[in-house]
Amino acid sequence: MNMKKERRMVRETAVTGCCALASLLCAGRIFLLLRGTGGVYTMGVFPLALLFGLYCLWKKALFLDEVFFSVPVRILLAAFFTALQALGLFWSHAGIGSAPEAVVWTICLTPPAFAGLNMLFFWTRRAAAEGGTEDGRTADETERMIMPQSGRNAGKRFLGAFALIFAGFCIPFATYYPAIMAYDVIPQLDQIRSSGLTTHHPLIHTLLLKGCLAVGEGLSFLPNADRAGLALYALIQMAVAAGCFSWVYVFLRRRQVSLWFCYAFVLCAAFFPTHGMLAVSITKDTIFAALTMVFTALVYELAVSREYPGRRFFAGYLLVTLLLLLFRNNSVYAWIVYAAAAAFALRKNPSFCKKLCVFHGTVFLLYLFVNGLMVHAVFATSDTYARETLSVPAQQIARVVQYHGEELTEQDREALTAVWKEGLPEYVPAIADRSKRDIAGDKETLRQFMKEWASLGLRYPGEYMKAFLLKNKGIWDLTDTTYLNEVYSYAKGYLQITYPSDQQAYMEALAPGYERHQKLQILQSLYRYFAAGDELWRYCPPLALVMQPAFYAFLLLFYMLCCIGLKRPALLLPAVFPLALLGTLLLGPCVLTRYMYPVMLSAAVLALLLFGQCHSGRS
């Protein structure tokens, strides 16, 4: 018996050593290739992942059995993740290797990825067992135990968190007073000042901006009406965001999440530059992201409730859902997917399911009524271009045109000319705006477009897949930099905090009194340093990881895998809406941090709810 055990240990040690050596040699080869191209800085996350994988190999996690899922499933998950990262490296840096070498990278780096996945699953299962989600407790007992308790100090906690977070937001507000003018605000100001309101951007957001500007103009005693109006908008948005973060903090406390995690959540919300800069940036994405975070927490409570939550819950649920739909046009599609999933998840409780379906139907009708009322009240015109839905097919056609233009037939060229009146589509891998900008929205043009898209897709399926993956690299590649949006010269950087320099005169015409003060140059330099896309923070692996949008996509996926492994399928429901939002982003024009912000916040909250409760030993 001892001999068999010793032989097994020797085999395991030998396999572990070979895997570690292969991964180190592979990593060394990758670093040398990147050093030759000057692209080592983009590998900020890679050393962290490699060290974690080597640590897990050292802990013999390669042979862990007491984890979720079977060995083949875990191998497939690890290989899929590794293949995506190797593919991202190969596509990001021209000349660092060949396709066969990328396959070798995948093979060599899959074992540490497999060991790391085993270790993460093992820690989650052990923490859950210590917290009571396993080890003899029934699901009903567990869920009754984690139901939120009525806290006497909830109001004080909310106010304390709100004061701290709002004070933290005041730092970037003072730095960029009156506000950060993101480039999306230009067409909205144009609507307000001259061209008339449209529904291209969420109408409720444009009306909020218009109302703030009107209030600023009404304050005649102030020397600069535009700056006052923009500052008022920033203060309102700061208050909404701080209120949402504070409410979620109270919710986490009621859910018995570890105090340290709760305090870290508040401090991060208050002082991590991403949140503060987006809180004072005039863009629709900030309020929508904060509402999505609250909505995710509400759905979590709905998912663990065995009974009808009550009128107070549904009053808040209705308000948040209505605002959620109004503040992002494409959120309707993601919400419909969530509503269908909620009906399916609660099908075993017919009474509850029926009430929830009726409620969802009522909310949707109320949204249509309120949105229609706003449109008619301000005489807004419909401006949802058909080409906005053509990002993926336009990119796919544009890639074929760029790389296989000489192979196109005369019929292909005639069809492309009919669709793109001004010439052939322009291809930029990371963003679809240039490839779809000249497409007309009439039915005949769209019919020709779809016909040519199908024809080219049958001939170049590989190029179509590559065009799709490159456009969405920010979602699946942990070392990606395309999410920094290097296409627009005026919007480079992590948060795209500037407006077009070549449109300075246009901006001044739309908001004549707007002028960002220059009194806090030190703070502006610090924030600019943080927000720039090629600065030294990318050398810091932990910071590079939390600032990478792809990390939150994988975090959401890992949360769902843990819910399945822990046999708690009800907790999958809160992940449906952010996952559906991620799906709409896959079909959108590009991947930006502010587009991913709702998913980032929701994934972080879900991780705290699942793993924070496990860590506290009370879930």
C-alpha positions as CSV (number, residue, x, y, z in Angstrom):
1,M,0.0,0.0,0.0
2,N,2.8,2.4,0.9
3,M,4.7,1.4,-2.2
4,K,1.7,2.4,-4.4
5,K,1.3,5.6,-2.6
6,E,5.0,6.5,-3.0
7,R,5.0,5.6,-6.7
8,R,1.9,7.8,-7.2
9,M,3.6,10.7,-5.4
10,V,6.7,10.2,-7.5
11,R,4.6,10.3,-10.7
12,E,2.7,13.3,-9.6
13,T,5.9,15.1,-8.7
14,A,7.5,14.3,-12.1
15,V,4.4,15.4,-14.0
16,T,4.1,18.6,-12.0
17,G,7.8,19.4,-12.5
18,C,7.6,18.8,-16.3
19,C,4.5,21.0,-16.5
20,A,6.1,23.8,-14.5
21,L,9.3,23.6,-16.6
22,A,7.3,23.7,-19.9
23,S,5.3,26.7,-18.8
24,L,8.4,28.6,-17.7
25,L,10.2,27.9,-21.0
26,C,7.1,29.0,-22.9
27,A,6.8,32.1,-20.8
28,G,10.4,33.0,-21.3
29,R,10.0,32.6,-25.1
30,I,7.0,34.9,-25.0
31,F,8.8,37.6,-23.0
32,L,11.8,37.5,-25.3
33,L,9.6,37.9,-28.4
34,L,7.6,40.7,-26.8
35,R,10.8,42.4,-25.7
36,G,11.9,42.4,-29.3
37,T,8.7,44.2,-30.4
38,G,8.7,46.6,-27.4
39,G,5.4,45.2,-26.2
40,V,6.4,43.8,-22.8
41,Y,4.3,46.4,-21.0
42,T,1.1,44.9,-22.3
43,M,1.9,41.7,-20.3
44,G,1.1,43.2,-16.9
45,V,-1.5,40.5,-16.1
46,F,0.5,37.6,-17.6
47,P,3.2,37.4,-14.8
48,L,0.5,37.4,-12.2
49,A,-1.4,34.6,-13.8
50,L,1.8,32.6,-14.4
51,L,2.9,32.9,-10.8
52,F,-0.5,31.9,-9.5
53,G,-0.4,28.9,-11.9
54,L,3.0,27.9,-10.7
55,Y,2.0,28.2,-7.1
56,C,-1.0,25.9,-7.7
57,L,1.3,23.4,-9.4
58,W,3.6,23.5,-6.4
59,K,0.6,22.8,-4.1
60,K,-0.2,19.8,-6.4
61,A,-3.5,21.3,-7.4
62,L,-3.0,19.5,-10.8
63,F,-4.4,16.3,-9.1
64,L,-7.1,17.8,-6.9
65,D,-10.3,15.6,-7.1
66,E,-12.6,17.3,-4.6
67,V,-13.6,20.1,-6.8
68,F,-16.5,21.0,-9.2
69,F,-17.1,19.1,-12.4
70,S,-15.3,16.1,-14.0
71,V,-11.7,16.2,-15.1
72,P,-12.5,16.4,-18.8
73,V,-14.8,19.4,-18.3
74,R,-12.2,21.2,-16.2
75,I,-9.5,20.4,-18.8
76,L,-11.7,21.9,-21.6
77,L,-12.4,25.0,-19.5
78,A,-8.7,25.5,-18.8
79,A,-7.7,24.8,-22.4
80,F,-10.4,27.2,-23.7
81,F,-9.2,30.0,-21.5
82,T,-5.5,29.4,-22.3
83,A,-6.2,29.2,-26.1
84,L,-8.0,32.6,-25.9
85,Q,-5.1,34.2,-24.2
86,A,-2.5,32.7,-26.5
87,L,-4.6,33.8,-29.5
88,G,-4.8,37.3,-28.1
89,L,-1.0,37.5,-27.8
90,F,-0.5,36.1,-31.3
91,W,-3.0,38.6,-32.8
92,S,-1.9,41.6,-30.8
93,H,1.8,41.5,-31.7
94,A,2.7,40.9,-35.3
95,G,5.7,38.8,-35.9
96,I,6.1,37.3,-32.4
97,G,5.3,33.8,-33.6
98,S,3.4,31.6,-35.9
99,A,0.1,29.8,-35.6
100,P,1.8,26.4,-34.7
101,E,3.8,28.2,-32.0
102,A,0.5,29.6,-30.6
103,V,-0.7,26.0,-30.4
104,V,2.4,25.1,-28.5
105,W,1.8,28.0,-26.1
106,T,-1.7,26.7,-25.4
107,I,-0.4,23.2,-24.7
108,C,2.4,24.3,-22.4
109,L,0.3,26.8,-20.4
110,T,-2.9,24.7,-20.1
111,P,-1.6,22.7,-17.1
112,P,-0.9,25.7,-14.8
113,A,-4.3,27.1,-15.9
114,F,-5.9,23.7,-15.0
115,A,-4.2,23.7,-11.6
116,G,-5.3,27.3,-11.0
117,L,-8.9,26.5,-11.9
118,N,-8.8,23.4,-9.6
119,M,-7.4,25.5,-6.7
120,L,-10.1,28.2,-7.2
121,F,-12.9,25.6,-7.2
122,F,-11.3,23.9,-4.2
123,W,-11.2,27.1,-2.2
124,T,-14.8,28.0,-3.1
125,R,-16.1,24.6,-2.2
126,R,-14.2,24.5,1.1
127,A,-15.4,28.0,2.1
128,A,-18.9,27.1,1.1
129,A,-18.8,23.9,3.3
130,E,-17.4,25.9,6.2
131,G,-20.1,28.4,5.7
132,G,-22.9,25.8,5.6
133,T,-23.9,25.6,2.0
134,E,-22.8,22.0,2.1
135,D,-21.9,19.6,4.9
136,G,-25.4,18.3,5.6
137,R,-27.5,21.5,5.4
138,T,-30.4,21.6,3.0
139,A,-30.8,24.4,0.4
140,D,-33.9,25.6,2.2
141,E,-32.1,26.0,5.5
142,T,-29.2,27.8,3.9
143,E,-31.4,30.2,2.0
144,R,-33.4,31.0,5.1
145,M,-30.2,31.7,7.0
146,I,-28.9,34.2,4.4
147,M,-32.2,36.0,4.1
148,P,-31.5,39.7,4.9
149,Q,-32.2,40.7,8.5
150,S,-33.8,44.0,9.3
151,G,-30.9,46.1,10.5
152,R,-31.6,48.9,13.0
153,N,-28.7,50.9,11.7
154,A,-29.4,50.6,8.0
155,G,-30.2,54.2,7.7
156,K,-27.0,55.3,9.5
157,R,-25.0,52.9,7.4
158,F,-26.4,54.3,4.2
159,L,-25.8,57.9,5.2
160,G,-22.3,57.2,6.4
161,A,-21.4,55.4,3.2
162,F,-23.1,58.0,1.1
163,A,-21.2,60.9,2.8
164,L,-17.8,59.1,2.3
165,I,-18.4,58.1,-1.3
166,F,-19.8,61.5,-2.3
167,A,-16.9,63.2,-0.6
168,G,-14.6,60.9,-2.6
169,F,-16.3,61.9,-5.8
170,C,-15.8,65.6,-4.9
171,I,-12.1,65.2,-5.6
172,P,-12.4,64.6,-9.3
173,F,-15.3,67.0,-9.4
174,A,-13.1,69.8,-8.1
175,T,-10.3,68.6,-10.4
176,Y,-12.4,68.7,-13.6
177,Y,-15.0,71.4,-12.6
178,P,-17.6,71.7,-14.0
179,A,-17.5,68.2,-15.5
180,I,-15.6,65.8,-17.8
181,M,-17.0,66.4,-21.3
182,A,-17.0,63.0,-22.8
183,Y,-17.2,63.0,-26.6
184,D,-20.8,61.6,-26.6
185,V,-22.0,64.8,-25.1
186,I,-21.4,66.7,-28.3
187,P,-24.3,65.3,-30.3
188,Q,-26.5,65.6,-27.3
189,L,-25.6,69.3,-26.9
190,D,-26.2,69.7,-30.6
191,Q,-29.7,68.3,-30.1
192,I,-30.4,70.6,-27.2
193,R,-29.0,73.8,-28.8
194,S,-29.9,73.5,-32.5
195,S,-30.9,70.3,-34.3
196,G,-33.8,69.1,-32.1
197,L,-34.1,66.2,-29.7
198,T,-33.9,62.6,-31.0
199,T,-34.0,59.1,-29.5
200,H,-30.5,58.1,-30.7
201,H,-29.2,58.7,-27.2
202,P,-31.5,57.8,-24.2
203,L,-34.0,60.7,-24.2
204,I,-34.3,60.8,-20.5
205,H,-30.6,61.5,-20.2
206,T,-30.7,64.2,-22.9
207,L,-33.6,65.8,-21.1
208,L,-31.8,65.6,-17.7
209,L,-28.8,67.4,-19.3
210,K,-31.1,70.0,-20.9
211,G,-32.9,70.7,-17.7
212,C,-29.6,71.2,-15.8
213,L,-28.5,73.7,-18.5
214,A,-31.8,75.5,-18.3
215,V,-31.4,75.8,-14.5
216,G,-27.9,77.2,-15.0
217,E,-29.3,79.8,-17.4
218,G,-31.9,80.7,-14.9
219,L,-29.3,81.5,-12.2
220,S,-28.7,85.0,-13.5
221,F,-26.5,86.0,-10.6
222,L,-23.8,83.5,-11.7
223,P,-21.2,84.7,-14.1
224,N,-21.2,81.5,-16.2
225,A,-24.5,79.8,-16.9
226,D,-23.1,76.9,-18.9
227,R,-20.6,75.9,-16.3
228,A,-23.3,76.1,-13.6
229,G,-25.6,73.9,-15.6
230,L,-22.9,71.3,-16.3
231,A,-21.8,71.4,-12.7
232,L,-25.4,70.8,-11.6
233,Y,-25.6,67.7,-13.8
234,A,-22.4,66.4,-12.4
235,L,-23.6,66.8,-8.8
236,I,-26.8,65.0,-9.6
237,Q,-25.0,62.2,-11.2
238,M,-22.5,62.0,-8.3
239,A,-25.5,61.8,-5.9
240,V,-27.2,59.0,-7.9
241,A,-24.0,57.0,-8.2
242,A,-23.1,57.5,-4.5
243,G,-26.7,56.6,-3.5
244,C,-26.5,53.3,-5.5
245,F,-23.2,52.3,-4.1
246,S,-24.4,53.1,-0.6
247,W,-27.6,51.1,-1.0
248,V,-25.6,48.1,-2.3
249,Y,-23.2,48.4,0.7
250,V,-26.2,48.2,3.1
251,F,-27.5,45.3,1.1
252,L,-24.1,43.5,1.4
253,R,-24.2,44.1,5.2
254,R,-27.7,42.6,5.5
255,R,-26.5,39.6,3.5
256,Q,-23.8,39.1,6.1
257,V,-20.9,39.6,3.7
258,S,-17.6,39.9,5.5
259,L,-17.2,43.4,7.1
260,W,-13.8,43.8,5.5
261,F,-15.2,43.2,2.0
262,C,-18.0,45.7,2.7
263,Y,-15.6,48.3,3.9
264,A,-13.3,47.7,0.9
265,F,-16.3,48.1,-1.4
266,V,-17.1,51.5,0.0
267,L,-13.5,52.7,0.0
268,C,-13.0,51.5,-3.6
269,A,-16.2,53.2,-4.7
270,A,-15.1,56.5,-3.0
271,F,-11.5,56.7,-4.0
272,F,-10.7,54.3,-6.9
273,P,-10.3,56.8,-9.8
274,T,-12.5,54.9,-12.3
275,H,-15.6,55.4,-10.2
276,G,-14.9,59.1,-9.4
277,M,-14.0,60.0,-13.0
278,L,-17.0,58.3,-14.5
279,A,-19.2,59.9,-11.8
280,V,-18.3,63.4,-13.1
281,S,-18.2,62.4,-16.8
282,I,-21.3,63.6,-18.8
283,T,-22.2,60.2,-20.3
284,K,-25.3,58.0,-20.0
285,D,-23.2,55.0,-19.0
286,T,-22.6,56.1,-15.4
287,I,-26.1,56.2,-14.1
288,F,-27.1,53.1,-16.1
289,A,-24.2,51.2,-14.6
290,A,-25.1,52.2,-11.1
291,L,-28.7,51.2,-11.7
292,T,-27.6,47.9,-13.1
293,M,-25.6,47.2,-10.0
294,V,-28.7,47.9,-7.8
295,F,-30.9,45.8,-10.1
296,T,-28.5,42.9,-9.8
297,A,-28.7,43.0,-6.0
298,L,-32.5,43.1,-6.2
299,V,-32.6,40.1,-8.5
300,Y,-30.3,38.3,-6.1
301,E,-32.8,38.9,-3.3
302,L,-35.6,37.8,-5.6
303,A,-33.7,34.6,-6.5
304,V,-33.2,33.5,-2.9
305,S,-36.8,34.3,-1.8
306,R,-39.1,31.4,-1.4
307,E,-42.1,33.7,-0.9
308,Y,-43.5,36.8,-2.5
309,P,-41.1,39.5,-1.3
310,G,-43.7,42.1,-0.6
311,R,-44.9,45.5,-1.8
312,R,-42.0,47.5,-0.5
313,F,-39.5,45.3,-2.4
314,F,-41.5,45.5,-5.7
315,A,-41.9,49.2,-5.4
316,G,-38.2,49.6,-5.5
317,Y,-37.8,46.9,-8.1
318,L,-40.3,48.7,-10.3
319,L,-38.6,52.0,-10.0
320,V,-35.1,50.7,-10.7
321,T,-36.3,48.5,-13.6
322,L,-38.1,51.4,-15.2
323,L,-35.1,53.7,-15.0
324,L,-32.8,50.9,-16.2
325,L,-34.8,50.6,-19.4
326,L,-35.0,54.3,-19.9
327,F,-31.3,55.0,-19.5
328,R,-30.1,52.6,-22.1
329,N,-31.9,51.9,-25.4
330,N,-30.5,48.4,-25.9
331,S,-31.0,47.3,-22.3
332,V,-34.6,46.4,-23.3
333,Y,-33.3,43.3,-25.2
334,A,-31.2,42.2,-22.3
335,W,-34.1,42.7,-19.9
336,I,-36.4,40.6,-22.0
337,V,-33.9,37.8,-21.8
338,Y,-33.8,38.2,-18.1
339,A,-37.6,38.3,-17.7
340,A,-37.9,35.0,-19.7
341,A,-35.1,33.4,-17.5
342,A,-36.9,34.6,-14.3
343,A,-40.2,32.9,-15.5
344,F,-38.3,29.7,-16.3
345,A,-36.4,29.8,-13.0
346,L,-39.6,30.2,-10.9
347,R,-41.7,27.8,-12.9
348,K,-41.9,25.3,-9.9
349,N,-43.7,28.0,-7.9
350,P,-46.7,28.7,-10.2
351,S,-48.3,31.3,-8.0
352,F,-45.1,33.3,-7.5
353,C,-44.1,32.9,-11.2
354,K,-47.5,34.1,-12.4
355,K,-47.4,37.2,-10.2
356,L,-43.8,38.0,-11.4
357,C,-44.8,37.6,-15.1
358,V,-47.7,39.9,-14.6
359,F,-45.5,42.4,-12.8
360,H,-42.8,42.3,-15.6
361,G,-45.5,42.8,-18.2
362,T,-46.8,45.8,-16.3
363,V,-43.3,47.2,-16.0
364,F,-42.7,46.9,-19.7
365,L,-46.0,48.6,-20.6
366,L,-45.1,51.3,-18.1
367,Y,-41.8,51.8,-19.8
368,L,-43.4,52.0,-23.2
369,F,-45.9,54.6,-21.9
370,V,-43.3,56.8,-20.1
371,N,-40.9,56.7,-23.0
372,G,-43.6,57.4,-25.5
373,L,-44.9,60.2,-23.4
374,M,-41.5,61.9,-23.2
375,V,-41.0,61.5,-27.0
376,H,-44.4,63.2,-27.8
377,A,-44.0,65.8,-25.0
378,V,-40.8,67.2,-26.5
379,F,-41.5,66.3,-30.1
380,A,-38.4,64.0,-30.3
381,T,-37.7,62.3,-33.6
382,S,-36.8,58.6,-34.0
383,D,-33.1,58.4,-34.8
384,T,-32.2,54.8,-34.2
385,Y,-30.2,54.1,-37.4
386,A,-30.6,50.6,-38.9
387,R,-26.8,50.5,-39.4
388,E,-26.3,50.5,-35.6
389,T,-27.3,46.9,-35.6
390,L,-24.8,46.0,-38.4
391,S,-21.6,46.3,-36.5
392,V,-20.5,42.7,-36.7
393,P,-21.5,42.0,-40.3
394,A,-20.0,45.3,-41.5
395,Q,-16.7,44.4,-39.8
396,Q,-16.7,41.0,-41.3
397,I,-17.3,42.3,-44.9
398,A,-14.7,45.1,-44.4
399,R,-12.1,42.6,-43.3
400,V,-12.7,40.4,-46.4
401,V,-12.5,43.5,-48.6
402,Q,-9.2,44.5,-47.0
403,Y,-7.5,41.1,-47.1
404,H,-9.1,39.5,-50.1
405,G,-10.0,42.5,-52.2
406,E,-8.3,41.1,-55.3
407,E,-10.4,38.0,-55.1
408,L,-13.7,39.7,-55.2
409,T,-15.9,39.3,-58.3
410,E,-17.4,42.1,-60.4
411,Q,-20.7,41.2,-58.9
412,D,-19.3,41.5,-55.4
413,R,-17.9,45.0,-56.2
414,E,-21.3,46.1,-57.7
415,A,-23.1,45.0,-54.5
416,L,-20.6,46.7,-52.2
417,T,-20.8,49.9,-54.2
418,A,-24.5,49.8,-53.9
419,V,-24.3,49.6,-50.1
420,W,-21.3,51.9,-49.5
421,K,-22.0,54.8,-51.8
422,E,-18.7,56.5,-51.2
423,G,-16.5,53.5,-51.8
424,L,-15.5,50.3,-50.2
425,P,-15.8,49.9,-46.4
426,E,-12.8,50.9,-44.2
427,Y,-11.6,48.2,-41.8
428,V,-10.3,49.0,-38.3
429,P,-10.3,45.7,-36.2
430,A,-11.2,47.2,-32.8
431,I,-14.2,49.4,-33.8
432,A,-17.0,49.1,-36.4
433,D,-17.9,52.8,-36.7
434,R,-15.8,53.3,-39.8
435,S,-17.0,50.2,-41.6
436,K,-20.7,50.9,-41.1
437,R,-20.8,54.7,-41.2
438,D,-21.8,55.1,-44.9
439,I,-24.5,52.4,-44.9
440,A,-28.0,53.8,-45.7
441,G,-30.9,52.5,-43.8
442,D,-33.4,51.9,-46.6
443,K,-34.8,48.4,-47.1
444,E,-33.2,47.8,-50.6
445,T,-29.8,48.7,-49.3
446,L,-30.2,46.4,-46.3
447,R,-31.4,43.6,-48.5
448,Q,-28.3,43.9,-50.7
449,F,-26.1,44.2,-47.7
450,M,-27.4,41.0,-46.1
451,K,-27.2,39.1,-49.4
452,E,-23.6,40.1,-49.9
453,W,-22.8,39.3,-46.3
454,A,-24.1,35.8,-46.6
455,S,-22.3,35.3,-49.9
456,L,-18.9,36.4,-48.6
457,G,-19.4,34.5,-45.3
458,L,-19.7,31.2,-47.2
459,R,-16.4,31.8,-48.9
460,Y,-14.4,33.3,-46.0
461,P,-15.8,31.9,-42.7
462,G,-12.4,32.1,-41.0
463,E,-12.1,35.8,-41.7
464,Y,-15.6,36.4,-40.4
465,M,-14.8,34.6,-37.1
466,K,-11.5,36.6,-36.8
467,A,-13.3,39.9,-37.5
468,F,-15.8,39.1,-34.7
469,L,-13.1,38.1,-32.2
470,L,-10.9,41.1,-32.9
471,K,-13.7,43.5,-32.5
472,N,-14.5,42.0,-29.1
473,K,-10.9,41.4,-27.9
474,G,-11.5,43.6,-24.9
475,I,-13.9,41.0,-23.5
476,W,-11.8,37.8,-23.7
477,D,-8.1,38.9,-23.8
478,L,-6.6,39.8,-20.4
479,T,-3.7,41.5,-22.1
480,D,-5.8,43.4,-24.6
481,T,-5.3,47.1,-25.2
482,T,-7.9,47.7,-27.9
483,Y,-10.4,48.7,-25.2
484,L,-8.3,51.8,-24.7
485,N,-9.8,52.9,-28.0
486,E,-6.8,53.9,-30.0
487,V,-8.9,54.6,-33.1
488,Y,-10.1,58.1,-32.1
489,S,-7.2,60.5,-31.7
490,Y,-9.3,62.6,-29.3
491,A,-10.5,59.7,-27.1
492,K,-7.4,57.7,-26.3
493,G,-7.0,56.2,-22.8
494,Y,-8.7,54.1,-20.3
495,L,-11.8,56.3,-19.8
496,Q,-11.9,58.5,-22.9
497,I,-12.2,61.6,-20.8
498,T,-11.6,64.2,-23.5
499,Y,-13.6,65.6,-26.4
500,P,-12.3,66.2,-29.9
501,S,-9.6,68.8,-30.0
502,D,-10.4,69.5,-33.6
503,Q,-14.0,70.3,-32.5
504,Q,-13.0,72.8,-29.9
505,A,-14.8,75.6,-31.8
506,Y,-17.9,73.4,-32.2
507,M,-17.9,72.7,-28.5
508,E,-17.6,76.4,-27.6
509,A,-20.5,77.2,-30.0
510,L,-22.7,74.6,-28.2
511,A,-21.7,75.6,-24.7
512,P,-20.3,79.1,-25.1
513,G,-19.5,79.4,-21.4
514,Y,-17.8,76.1,-20.9
515,E,-14.3,76.2,-19.8
516,R,-12.5,73.7,-17.6
517,H,-10.7,75.5,-14.9
518,Q,-6.9,74.9,-14.6
519,K,-6.4,75.5,-10.9
520,L,-5.6,71.9,-9.8
521,Q,-3.0,71.0,-12.3
522,I,-1.4,68.4,-9.9
523,L,-4.6,66.5,-9.5
524,Q,-5.3,66.7,-13.2
525,S,-1.9,65.3,-14.0
526,L,-2.5,62.4,-11.6
527,Y,-5.9,61.6,-13.1
528,R,-4.5,62.0,-16.6
529,Y,-1.7,59.6,-15.7
530,F,-4.2,57.1,-14.4
531,A,-6.5,57.4,-17.4
532,A,-3.9,57.2,-20.1
533,G,-3.6,54.0,-22.0
534,D,0.2,53.5,-22.0
535,E,1.3,54.5,-18.6
536,L,3.2,52.6,-16.0
537,W,0.2,51.2,-14.1
538,R,0.1,48.5,-16.8
539,Y,3.4,47.2,-15.3
540,C,1.6,46.5,-12.0
541,P,-0.1,43.1,-12.4
542,P,-2.8,43.5,-9.7
543,L,-3.8,47.0,-10.8
544,A,-3.7,46.0,-14.5
545,L,-6.0,43.1,-13.7
546,V,-8.7,45.0,-12.0
547,M,-8.7,47.7,-14.7
548,Q,-9.0,45.1,-17.5
549,P,-12.6,44.7,-18.7
550,A,-12.0,41.1,-19.7
551,F,-11.3,40.2,-16.1
552,Y,-14.9,41.0,-15.2
553,A,-16.3,38.9,-18.1
554,F,-14.3,35.9,-16.7
555,L,-15.3,36.7,-13.2
556,L,-19.0,36.6,-14.2
557,L,-18.4,33.3,-15.9
558,F,-16.6,31.9,-12.8
559,Y,-19.4,33.0,-10.6
560,M,-21.9,31.1,-12.8
561,L,-19.7,28.0,-12.8
562,C,-19.5,28.1,-9.0
563,C,-23.2,28.4,-8.6
564,I,-23.6,25.3,-10.8
565,G,-20.9,23.5,-8.9
566,L,-22.4,24.4,-5.5
567,K,-25.8,23.2,-6.8
568,R,-27.4,26.5,-6.3
569,P,-28.9,27.2,-9.7
570,A,-31.3,29.9,-8.3
571,L,-28.2,32.2,-7.9
572,L,-27.7,32.0,-11.7
573,L,-30.7,34.4,-12.2
574,P,-28.9,37.6,-11.0
575,A,-26.1,36.9,-13.6
576,V,-28.6,36.7,-16.5
577,F,-29.1,40.5,-17.1
578,P,-25.3,41.4,-17.0
579,L,-24.6,38.4,-19.2
580,A,-27.2,39.5,-21.7
581,L,-25.7,43.0,-21.6
582,L,-22.4,41.4,-22.4
583,G,-24.1,39.8,-25.4
584,T,-25.3,43.1,-26.7
585,L,-21.8,44.4,-26.3
586,L,-20.5,41.5,-28.4
587,L,-22.8,42.7,-31.2
588,G,-22.0,46.4,-30.7
589,P,-19.5,48.6,-32.4
590,C,-16.6,48.3,-29.9
591,V,-15.5,47.4,-26.4
592,L,-14.9,50.4,-24.1
593,T,-14.5,50.6,-20.3
594,R,-17.6,52.7,-19.9
595,Y,-19.6,50.2,-22.0
596,M,-18.4,47.4,-19.8
597,Y,-18.9,49.4,-16.6
598,P,-22.4,47.9,-15.8
599,V,-21.0,44.4,-16.2
600,M,-17.9,45.2,-14.1
601,L,-20.0,46.5,-11.2
602,S,-22.5,43.7,-11.4
603,A,-19.8,41.0,-11.5
604,A,-18.0,42.5,-8.5
605,V,-21.2,42.6,-6.5
606,L,-22.2,39.0,-7.3
607,A,-18.6,37.9,-6.4
608,L,-18.9,39.6,-3.0
609,L,-22.4,38.0,-2.4
610,L,-21.2,34.5,-3.2
611,F,-17.5,34.5,-2.0
612,G,-17.9,37.2,0.7
613,Q,-20.5,35.2,2.4
614,C,-18.4,32.0,2.1
615,H,-15.4,33.9,3.6
616,S,-17.5,35.2,6.5
617,G,-18.5,31.6,7.4
618,R,-22.1,32.5,7.6
619,S,-23.6,31.7,4.2
